[in-house]
Amino acid sequence: MCLGVRVNREKIGNLMVLLASEMPPLYHTKLIKLLYLIDEKAVKEHGVPVTWLDYKVWQYGPVAPEIYFIRDNGSVFSEFIHAEKEGAKTVITPVASFNDDRFSEYELELIHRIISEYKTATSEQLVQITHEKDSLWDQTKTENNIDFSSPVANISNCSIDLSRLIEKDEIKKDNYEGAKEMMYFRLPVNDFYL
C-alpha cells in the first residue's frame, strides 16, 4: 500500500466522494484520471500533491493501483464509495457524505477548478490528456522502454515521479520534500517499519 493511502486514506476517500457527488455518473477510468490531474496540478502550482498516491505507468495510465482495484469493491475505500458494473463500464457512487476537514482552502479551490475544467470530459478524453507527448507518463514510459504493443502486457511497476514537474524550482522542491517528510511522520508506528 502506498504512502498516500497509508496516511491519507480518509482524505482520498473524501476526495472520491466529492468527485462522485459533483460529476455523476463518475466512471472508474475518469476517477483515476481526475485524481492524477489534481495531484499533477497541485505539484505544478505549489510543489505538493493532494493525495500522495503512487501513480504507475500502465497502458491506460497513469494509474494508482489502489484506485484501480476499487472496481472490485471490498477496497480500503469501501466506506466512502461503491463501484458498480454497468455493462463494460464501472460507475463510482458515494456511500458517505463529503467531509472537508482534511483539505486546505487551496486544495478545495484546486479540486473545484479541476471539476469545472473536466466535468464534461469523457474518460477517453482524459486518457488522451494524460498521454500527451512529453507528459510525465510518456517520458517515464519512454525512459523505461515500456512497450504496450502486446495485448497481455498492459501494466508496469514503474512509478511516475511527480517531483520531476518542479525539478527546476528550488522552492517547490523544498515544499515537496518537506511535505513528504511530514507524511512519514504521520505514519502509524507499525507502518513505519513495513
Helices and strands as residue ranges (DSSP letters): H 3-22, E 26-27, H 28-46, H 65-68, G 69-72, E 81-86, E 89-94, H 105-118, H 123-130, H 136-143, G 162-166, H 170-186, H 189-192
